[in-house]
Amino acid sequence: MAKIVGAACAEGGFSLTGSCSFGWGLGIMHPMKWNVYLEFAVDLAAACSLYAVSHHRLHVAQRKRDGTLVTETDIAIDHIISRRVASVFPAHRVLSEEQITAYDADAEFTWIVDPIDGTTNFARGLPVWGVSVALLHYGRPVVGVVDFPLLHERFTAIAGGGAQRNEEPIQTFDGDVADDQQLLMKCTRTDRRLHLHTKLKSRICGSAAYHLCKVADGAALIAVEATPKVWDLAAAWLIVVEAGGLVTTWRQEPVFPLAAVSREYVGADTPIFAAANPAILQEFLKGVVFLNEP
C-alpha cells in the first residue's frame, strides 16, 4: 500500500505539509518577470496548433523504437519550435521529444516541448491532443502552456502567478472527500503496474498533459501516469501546482527540478501521481497497490 510523504512545490522543492513558498535560493523573481516568456510560449503554441490542425490526419504515423507513434507533423512542429527559440532566444536551449532529447544542465534556460501530446489520438482522428511548451529555469518550470486546439482549451501558468484556462483563473478541487461521481484520469499502462482500489470513476483520454490539466481545472481529482516523459509533464506540472494541486513521482520524490547533470531523456519514464490536494492524494494512495517496484 502506498503512502504519501510529501508534496511537490512550484519552486521544485518537496514539502511534507503540501504548502509551498516562492523562491528557490537562486534569487526570488516576481511572476511578472516571466510574462515575456509566457507571451512567447502562448504565441508559439498557438502557431503550432494551427499547423497541426491543418495537417490533421494527413500524414501516416510511424512507430519509433520505443513503440510509440510519431507523425510527420510531430517532427515538423518540433523543428518549428527549435528554430523559433533559436531565433528569439539564441542563448536558450531546447529539450524535445522528437529532436533534442538530451538535457544541458549548464543552461540557465531550457525550453522543453512536446510537439503533439497525444500523438495516437492525433493520428487516429480523435480530438484530445495538444501542443505542450514549458520554460525551465535551471531545471524548474517557470512558464507552462498546453494548447488543445480541437477542444478550444488553452492552459497556461507562470511560477508564482497562478494558472488559467482560456485566460480565466482555475483551481483544483478544494474538498478533502472523494465520492463515486468524481473522476480519476489514468493512462492505459496504469493497470499493468498498479491495482487501484478507489471509488473514483476512471477516464482514459490518451494525453498525459490533458489528464493533468483536468486535475488543475477541478474536473478530476487524481491523475495517474505510468510512463510519461519529462516533455509530457513540464508544462502541465506547473499548471497543476499553480492551480493549487501537487505532483509527485511514484517514489514520493519531486518531479522537478531536473537533476543538475547533463543527460539523455529519451526512454526515461517518470511515473507520477497528480492530485487536487494533499488530503485527496493521501486518501487515494491508501488504495494503491504496486505490482512491482515503483
Buried (B, 14 or more C-beta within 10 A) or exposed (E): EBEBEBBBBBBBBBBEEBEBEBEBEEEEBEBEBBEEBBEBBBBBBBBBBEBBEEBBEEBEBEEBEEEEBBBEBBBBBBBBBBEBBBEEBEEBBBBBBBBBBEBEBEBEBBBBBBBBBBBBBBBEEBBBBBBBBBBBBBBBBBBBBBBBBBBEBBBBBBBBBBBBBEEEEBBBBEBEEBEEEBBBBBBEBBBEBBEBEBEBEBBBBBBBBBBBBBBBBBBBBBBBBBBBBBBBBBBBBBBBBBBBBBBBBBEBBBBBBBEEEEEEBEEEBBBBBBBBBBBBBBBBBEBBEEEEEB
